[in-house]
């Protein structure tokens, strides 16, 4: 029987709410979107889809440089939520 991959990342909805309430939006963007913004419209990137995490902090956008697979998006978003929550609380 296959093991279930259970993440130990804290997924507290209250943290998500506080981060969002402070104007911080966290979402994935595709590698194609990321490269298109930089002037590279290589359509081969669509076939080998990787993702980046982008943060819009009250209008100031930051894209993290680490490429992730589709299966890692949820964990990466929650890690980022927890990171910004800690910044807000410190």
Secondary structure by P-SEA (a helix, b strand, c coil): ccccccccccccaaaaaaaaaaccccccccaaaaaaaacccccccccbbbbbbbbbcccbbbbbcccccccaaaaaaaaaaaaaaaaaac
